[in-house]
Amino acid sequence: MSRIGDGEELFFRFRSRYQKADGTVDLTNKGVRWFNTESSVWIPIDSIEKHEVSPENHSKAMIRILRKSASAVVLTILEATPKRAYEILCSAKVTLGTILKEHRKKKRSSIESQGEILGQKRKKFLAADDDNNHVQEKDVPIQKEDTRNYFKSAIERRQNELRANAALGKVYRELVGGGIMSEEEFWKP
């Protein structure tokens, strides 16, 4: 049986099949873990791009977890009846969605707090006096808004570039939208 690690909180557990092997899935605040007596698969919460589920009328209740830099993991819910399997699938979908939302919210607030820390630091630059004879070092505070505007303008620049270049937009949708690569990897020079 899988052991829950330090700082890890179990939110939901269900029986599942992965690559033709029966096992158990744990949804925790740190990620998704599928395991049985012979093997296990760990998907850190940071690596999850999104998740999808099969429709209710599908013959199997399945959840597909798309990772940013690896292949997708498809889990088939194991329950006695299709109705019960779909109920478990819906619960797993909602739980994983909530975990991802909370994680992204914490990550966003962490980035904002880093911006606040950056705002408290001082940027040094050299400035000449009125006669241009003497050069001195001055401290200038970096504003929190500067970091927010930088991230906002980078996102807007990327969106405008995708709108302006239809071919690039198509490649972006295929690679990033299809889960083949992350957005960071796509925009990396």
Disulfide bonds with the S-S distance in Angstrom:
none
